[in-house]
């Protein structure tokens, strides 16, 4: 059964996308904890963190850094959490 994230990746559920490449997607959280709250996910579905191949996890972290740098430039937050 596809997760909510897979449905966002496929376009079944709308999302405000802020970054996308071949293997990752970053979009704004529907219930943000703070301004600019963004989720960065692999496009391929995995059961949990333990099941993500190292290469896919590295792709997510590269995308997270790219998004974090853009958020820093635009929003000038006190900090960013991963």
PyMOL commands that set and color helices and strands:
alter all, ss='L'
color gray80, all
select helices_A, chain A and resi 4-10+49-51+54-75
alter helices_A, ss='H'
color red, helices_A
select strands_A, chain A and resi 17-20+24-28+38-42
alter strands_A, ss='S'
color yellow, strands_A
deselect
rebuild
show_as cartoon
